[in-house]
Amino acid sequence: MTTKSAEEEPVSNAGSFLFIGCNPRSQNLCKQEIKQAYPALSPSFSRPGFLTYKVNQTFSERFDLSLTFARTFGWSLQPTQPQSLSELVSEIISAAEQHKAPHVHVWARDWVDHSLEEKSESQQAIETLLGEFRKQKSKLKINAVTRADERVLDVVWGDTDRWWLGWHIAGSIPQRWPGGVPPIQPPESMISRAYLKTREALLWSGIPVNKGTVCAEIGSAPGGSCQRLLELGAQVIAIDPADLAPAISKHANVTHLKMRGRDVPHRALSEVSLLLADSNVAPTHTLDTVEELVSGKQTHFRGLILTLKFTDPKMAREIDVFIQRIKSWGFRFVKTRQLAYGRQEICVMALKQKSARRFSS
Ligand SMILES: C[S@@+](CC[C@H](N)C(=O)[O-])C[C@H]1O[C@@H](n2cnc3c(N)ncnc32)[C@H](O)[C@@H]1O
C-alpha cells in the first residue's frame, strides 16, 4: 500500500475498514490478489463485487492499492438500512459534510454491464435514489467525474434496502469515476462492445490518441475498438483474418490486413505508435505475437494496450510473469487492470516513456 501525497501526514488507521469494489464475477481473484499483496489486511465483509477489510497498519488517508482486480476502493463507514428514501438522503448529506466531500458516487456492487442489459434491481434502486436527490435540489455533485484529489462519499447498493457508506480521495483516475466505472455514452450504432473497452482503456492508461496517431490492432473484427480510434482521428491498421463491419472497412483512415498477427510484415507497421491486441487466443499466444513484432528493427511502438483473455482463472497468478516479460521488451511502465467493460480478461498498458504526450507520427 503506498501513500501518495507528500504533505499528507500518515495517520493511524488501525481498526478502520477499507472497502474494495470489483467485478462481481472476479471476486475470488480479487480476494486472492489482496491476500498476496496486502497480507496485513484482514477480510471482514464480502458480497460479490464488494469487499471490506480491517486495517492493521498505519498509512495516509489517501492510499493507493496496486491491484489488477480492484475497480475502486476507499474507507468503509457502516451499512445502513434506512426506513425511507428521505432518511437515506439525510444520512448521505450528513456523512458527506462530515467527510468534507463535495461529491457523492452512488453505485451498485453487482454492476457488470447493465448499460446493455435489462435494468436490474440495483440499477432501479439507484435511479430512485438519484431522483430523490434531484427532488431535494441538493448542492452535492452526484455521480459526476471528479477532479484529481477531490473527496467523494461512496454510497453502495448492497442488497434490497441495504446500502454501504464509504469515502475516498480520488487519487487515481478510476477513483474519479462512480464505482470505478467510467460513464460512457455508447454511440448510436456501436459496432461491438470493444468500443467501450477501448474507450475505457484509453482513459485509464492516459495514452493519448489524436488526429493522425497511427494505431494497429491485432484482432480487430468486427471493429468496435477501431470505431473509437477513428472517432479520435487516428489512422488505423486493422489486423484480422475475419471481416470488418462495412462502416469500418470503408473508412478512409482504415487499412485492413486480412491475416493473423504473426503473418504481418513488419514494414507494414513501421509508422505505428500504439499497438493494440484483442485476439481471442491464450495470453501467451498474444504475447508471443506481440514480442515478435516489438523486437523487429522496422517497428517503433511507443505504447501497447493488450487484452489478455483468461480462459482459466489460474492464469491470474501469472500476471507478474506477463508484466516482467513486457518490461523486458523495453516498456518500462506497465500497468494491469480488469476493465469495467471487459469480461474474463485483463487489460495491460505499457509505455516506453512515462510521459506519453505525443503519439502522433
Ligand atoms: C473479441 S474479437 C475482437 C473484437 C474487436 N477488437 C472489436 O473491436 O470489435 C477477437 C478477434 O480476434 C481475431 N483473431 C483470433 N486470432 C487471431 C490472430 N492470430 N491474429 C489476428 N486476429 C485474430 C478473431 O478473428 C476475432 O475477430
Ligand as a Chemical Component Dictionary entry (heavy atoms), coordinates in Angstrom:
data_LIG
# 
_chem_comp.id                   LIG 
_chem_comp.type                 NON-POLYMER 
_chem_comp.pdbx_formal_charge   0 
_chem_comp.three_letter_code    LIG 
# 
loop_
_chem_comp_atom.comp_id 
_chem_comp_atom.atom_id 
_chem_comp_atom.alt_atom_id 
_chem_comp_atom.type_symbol 
_chem_comp_atom.charge 
_chem_comp_atom.model_Cartn_x 
_chem_comp_atom.model_Cartn_y 
_chem_comp_atom.model_Cartn_z 
_chem_comp_atom.pdbx_ordinal 
LIG C1  C1  C 0  -13.010 -10.405 -29.391 1  
LIG S1  S1  S 1  -12.827 -10.374 -31.125 2  
LIG C2  C2  C 0  -12.141 -8.780  -31.342 3  
LIG C3  C3  C 0  -13.095 -7.632  -31.201 4  
LIG C4  C4  C 0  -12.532 -6.385  -31.822 5  
LIG N1  N1  N 0  -11.361 -5.904  -31.121 6  
LIG C5  C5  C 0  -13.512 -5.269  -31.969 7  
LIG O1  O1  O 0  -13.139 -4.142  -31.678 8  
LIG O2  O2  O -1 -14.626 -5.493  -32.429 9  
LIG C6  C6  C 0  -11.457 -11.409 -31.397 10 
LIG C7  C7  C 0  -10.910 -11.391 -32.803 11 
LIG O3  O3  O 0  -9.608  -11.951 -32.797 12 
LIG C8  C8  C 0  -9.375  -12.484 -34.088 13 
LIG N2  N2  N 0  -8.177  -13.321 -34.027 14 
LIG C9  C9  C 0  -8.027  -14.537 -33.445 15 
LIG N3  N3  N 0  -6.756  -14.972 -33.621 16 
LIG C10 C10 C 0  -6.093  -14.004 -34.308 17 
LIG C11 C11 C 0  -4.759  -13.865 -34.795 18 
LIG N4  N4  N 0  -3.835  -14.791 -34.570 19 
LIG N5  N5  N 0  -4.456  -12.724 -35.447 20 
LIG C12 C12 C 0  -5.374  -11.766 -35.670 21 
LIG N6  N6  N 0  -6.645  -11.860 -35.248 22 
LIG C13 C13 C 0  -7.006  -12.952 -34.568 23 
LIG C14 C14 C 0  -10.683 -13.188 -34.414 24 
LIG O4  O4  O 0  -10.810 -13.369 -35.823 25 
LIG C15 C15 C 0  -11.708 -12.208 -33.823 26 
LIG O5  O5  O 0  -12.219 -11.370 -34.823 27 
# 
loop_
_chem_comp_bond.comp_id 
_chem_comp_bond.atom_id_1 
_chem_comp_bond.atom_id_2 
_chem_comp_bond.value_order 
_chem_comp_bond.pdbx_ordinal 
LIG C1  S1  SING 1  
LIG S1  C2  SING 2  
LIG S1  C6  SING 3  
LIG C2  C3  SING 4  
LIG C3  C4  SING 5  
LIG C4  N1  SING 6  
LIG C4  C5  SING 7  
LIG C5  O1  DOUB 8  
LIG C5  O2  SING 9  
LIG C6  C7  SING 10 
LIG C7  O3  SING 11 
LIG C7  C15 SING 12 
LIG O3  C8  SING 13 
LIG C8  N2  SING 14 
LIG C8  C14 SING 15 
LIG N2  C9  SING 16 
LIG N2  C13 SING 17 
LIG C9  N3  DOUB 18 
LIG N3  C10 SING 19 
LIG C10 C11 SING 20 
LIG C10 C13 DOUB 21 
LIG C11 N4  SING 22 
LIG C11 N5  DOUB 23 
LIG N5  C12 SING 24 
LIG C12 N6  DOUB 25 
LIG N6  C13 SING 26 
LIG C14 O4  SING 27 
LIG C14 C15 SING 28 
LIG C15 O5  SING 29 
# 
